[in-house]
């Protein structure tokens, strides 16, 4: 018996009991749809995190002030400003693995334009920050070294600040007041979106470092900074750069013996890589949970196929009596099982794709449906049919023709 004839017989057998065939496929349909939808949601989450990681920049090391003890009173991490602009210059001069370094002073305050106001993050920094963050200018210009040296009262705005203060009008050249000090808007940054921590990176205003030190900072020391953002020359040199920075700052801050370290370094690439791995693990977990329904559907198919073998025992006996071989019977029932799962797989793929699209539009959450996930789901549905259909098919092929003919 050729395969086409076997396929026709299998299709005829499935059409004979349409409702039972559909209910048998239902478990596979739900399982495949769930796998496709869950993998799409998980891939979307991984994509969001990868975009957030890219928005931070690459090969970045963050240096934060540590705790200090003064007069017997111990401050917490970041409780005192222990970093200075001189530290940045020393790092650039004495750490060969470092490509760029930028000091920052971070605070928050009210920005006012006309009768509009907006509370936002205020950041004093140097031009190197935007190179480290790979953050371009949408219009106007960025902060120049001349602006820093002259403590110019200029500012560069993030997109969220522009939207809330200026709406659709052009902010370039306009005067805004930051903590009652007038600043001229010289540029608007490209949109960055959310950070991995969920904060809006575009909700910020950048001013030259010395301007922030003189006009916006509460520090009594004009040379002090809040944190250092440093970029290593390559990903391979990240650990080396971190080691060089630690050794240099220990030496500059005279930290010897058991003296407490007054700074801390954080490798952002490692932190964000962990977040990305966690997202991938969650995606795999969602797929694994959804695939359980495929196994349940496979068990349902095996159960129905066993019932079918019992109902068609006499038919099997007649076919064997007129010359059908055991392999022909085995192939027929295997074909029926695989057809059920493959048809269920096709319907499940369509429902899963549609469900993922609906989730994306309703919840404004990106979902990525890859050809690979569809192919895996389709192949897996066929494998379920082979695995769970083999036992009923083998049972059918193993029937004794005489006993089968006598079966009532």
N, C-alpha and C positions, 0 to 999 in steps of 0.2 A: 504493500500500500504506500503510495507516494505521500509527501508531506501536504500537498495542496488538498488531496482528498481527505486526509486526516483533519485539516483545518476546517474544511466544509462541514464535516461531521460534528466537530466541536462547536462550531457556530450554530448549527442546527439544534444541538443539544441545549445550548445556552438560551436560544430563542424560545424553546419549548416552555421553559420556566423563567419568563422575563422578570417577574417580580422577585423570585427567589435569587436570581442571578444578580439583580440590582442590590438587594439587601446584603448579599454576600460581598459585593464590591464595596459596600458603604464603609466598612472598616478601613479598607485600603485607601478609599477616596479621602476620608477624614485624616488618616495618617499622613499621606503625601501632602495634602493641603497644609497641614500643621507644620510639617518639616520645611516646606517651601517658605511659608509665612514667617516662621521663627528664624530661619537662616537669613531671610531678607532683613528682618528687624535687627538681628545680631550684626549682620554686615553693615547695616546703616549706622549702628552705634560705633562700630570700629572705625567707620569712615569719619564720623563726627570727631572722634578722639584724635585720629591721625591729622585731621585738619586743624584741630586746636593745638596739637603738638607743633605742626608746621608754622602756626601763627606765632608761637613763642620764639622761634629761631632754632638754630642748630649749634651743637657743641658749646652749650652755655653753662657757666659756673656762676652761682650766686654767692656772694660773700655778705654775711649779715653781722651786725654787731652782737657781741655776746654779753654775758652777765659780768658785772663788776661789783666790788665791795668797797664802800666808802664810809668811813666812820663807824664801822661795824655793821652797816646796813647793806645787805646784798640785794642788788637789783636782778630782775629776771632777764631772760634773753631778749636783747633789743631794748633794754631799759635805759641804756646809756649810749651816747654816740661815741663809739671808740674808733671809728674809721675816718680817714681824712683824704683830701684831694692828693696829698703827698703820697699816700699809699698807692693810689692809682698810677702816679708817675713812676714810682719805684717798681711796681709790677711790670709796667711796659718796658722799663729799662733792664730789669734783671731776671725776667722769666721768659726764656727763649721759646717756650711752648705756647705762649699767649699771643694771639693775633691782635685783639682789641680789648680795651677796658673802658668802662664808663661809670662815673660816680652818679648817684641819684639821691635826691631828697624828696621824700613823699609826704604829702599832707592832704588835707581835704578842706574845701572852703566854698564859698558862694561866688559864682561868676555872674555879673550883672551886665545886661545890655539893654539900654532904654528902660522900658517897664517890664522886661523879662528877666528872670533870674533862674539859676540852675546850680544845685549843689553837686560838686564833682570832685574827682581826684586831681590834685595838683602835683605835678612832677617837675622838679628842677634837674636838669641833666646837661650833657654835652652832645655834640653831633654824633659821636661814636655809638651812642645808644641805638640810634635808628639803623645803623649798619649792623649792629649785633642782632637786633630784633628783625632785621630784613623788612623794615617798615617804610614804605615809600610815601611820597606826597601826592595827594590827589589834585590839589591846586595850590598855587603860590609857591612858597619855598619852606625849607626846614630851618632848624637852628644852626647857625654858623659859629665857627670858633671866634670870630670877631664879636658876635653877639655875646658870647660867654665872657670874653676878655673885657668888654666895655660895660658889662652888666646891663645890656639893653632891655628896655621894658617892652619886649615883644613876646608873642605867644603863638603856639601852633595848636590847633584844636582837633579833637577826635570827632568822628562823624555824629555820635550821639549828642554831643554838646552843641554842634552846629544845628542839628534838627530841633533841639529844644530852645535855643536862643534866637536863631535866625529863620527857622522854617525853610522856605525855598529861596530866600534871598542870599546874595553873595556876601560872605562875612569878611572877605579880604579888605584890608585897610580900615576896618571898623575898630572903634575903641571899646574895649570891655573893661570892667572894673573887677579886679580880683583882690579880695580883702581890702577894698576901698582904694587900691592902687590902680591907676590907668595903664592898660597894656594894649598895644596895637596888634591886631591879628594879621600875621604874615603868611600863614599857610593852613591847609586842611589835610589831614592824613588820610591814607587809604583805609577802607574798612577792614578791621581785623576779626570782629566777632567775639564770641565767648572764649575765655581761657579754660584750660582743663579744670580749674576750680569753680567754673560757672560764673565768673565775674565778667562784666562787659568791658572789654579792653578799649572800646571806642569812647567810653564815658570818662575822658581824661583831657587835661590841658597841660601842655609842656611849655616850660619857660627855660631860659638859660640858667645854668647852675648858679653863677654868682648873683644873678638877679634874685633867685629863690633864697639864697643864703642871706642876702641883705634885706629883702622885703617880705618874704613869706615864711621864713623859718624862725622858730622860737629859740633856736640854739644860741648860746652866748659866744660860741666859737665860730667865726665865719668860715674857717677852713674845714669844719666837720661835715660829713655826709652821712646819709642814712644807710646806704647799701652800695655794693659794687656789682656791676654786671659785666662778666668777663667771657670772652669767646676764645676757645682754644683754636689752634691752627688746623686741627683735624680731629675727627672722632677718635682715632687711635691715640692721640696725644692728650685726651681729656684727663685721664688719671695722672699723667705726668704733670700737666699744667696745674691740677689741683694740689699735687704734692709740692710743686715749686711755690705756689701761692701760700700754702700753709707754712712752709719753712721760712719764707721771706717775712711774712707778717709776724710770726713768732719772734724773729730776730728784731724787727723794727719796734715791736711793742714790748720788747725785753721780757718775754715769757720764758722763764727758765725754772728748772726744778719742779716743785709742786705748785707753782703759781698757776692760778686759774686762767684759762684761755679766754680772751675778751672778744673773740670773733668766732664765726662758724662758716664753713663752706658747704654748699649743696650742689651736687651735680644734677642739674635739671633734666638732662637727657636720660639718666638712669631712672629718675622718679617718673617721668612721662612714659618711658618704655614699660615700666611695671604696670602703669594704668592701661596701656595698649594691650599688654599680655592678658590682663584681667578681663578686658573687653572681649578678646578672642576666646578666652576660656568660657566666658558667659555665653557667647554665641554657640560654641560647641555643646555646652550644657543644654541650652534651649533646643538645639537640634536633637540631642540624645533623648531628652524628655519627650519630644514630639514623636520620635521614632518608636516609642513604646506602643503607641496606637497602631503602628504598622504590624508589630508582632501580634497584637490582639486581633487585628484584621486577618493575619495569616492563619491564626488558630481557627478563626471562623470559617475560612476557606477550607481548611483541612476537615473540619466537622461536616460541612455541607457536602464536600466531595465523598466522604465516607457514607453519608446518607444516600448520595447519588449512586454509589457503587452497589449499595444494598438494594435500591429500587430497580436498578438495571441489571441485576444478576442474571436474569433469564436472557436478556438481550446479549450480554457478554457470552453466555453459553452458546447461543445460536451463532454468533459471529465466529466463535472458536470452532464450532462444528462444521462450518462451511469453509474453513481454511485460514482464519485469522490467527496469526502467531501471537505469542505472549508479548513480544516487543511492540506489535501493532496496538494491542490493548493498552500497554504501558504508555506508549506515545500519545494515544487518544486522550487519556485522562490527564496526562501531564500537560498536553496542549490546552485542554479546557481550563486547568488551574492557572496556567501562565496567561491565557487570554483574559481571564477574570481580573488578575492583578494588573496586567498591562493596561486594560481598558480603564480600570479604577485609577491607575497611575496617571493616565492622560487627563481624566476628569479632575483628579486631585491637583495636578499641576495647574490647570486652568483656574480652579477655585483658589488655590494658594496664591497664584500671581495676582488675581483680582482682589483677594483679601488684603494682600500686602499693599496694593495700590490704594485701597480704601483707607487703610490705617495711616498711610503716608499723608493722604489729603485731609483726613479728619483731625489728626493729631499734630500735623505739621512736623512730622518726624521722617527723616530720610530713610528709605528702604532700598536696598540694592539686591536685585535679582540677577544672579549670574547664570550664564549658560551651564557652567560647571555644576551648580547646585541642582539645576533642572535635570541634567544628564545623570547625576548621581541618584536623584530621587527616582527617575525612570528605571535605571538599571536595578536599583534596590527593590523596586516593586516587582520586577521580573524575577529577581532572586528569591523573593518571598514566595512567589508562585511555585518556583522549582522546589524550594525547600519543603514547604508545607503541602505541596501537591504530590510529592514523591511517594509518601506512605500509602495514601489512598490508591494511587495508580499501581503501585506494586501489589497491593492487596487484590485489586481487580485482575491484574495479569496473572496472579497466582491461583486464581479459582480453578477448580477441576471442572472441565466442560460438562461432564455427566451430572455432577452435583448441581452445577449452575442451571442446566436444563430442567432439572426436577424442582428447582426452587419456585415456590409459590409466593 
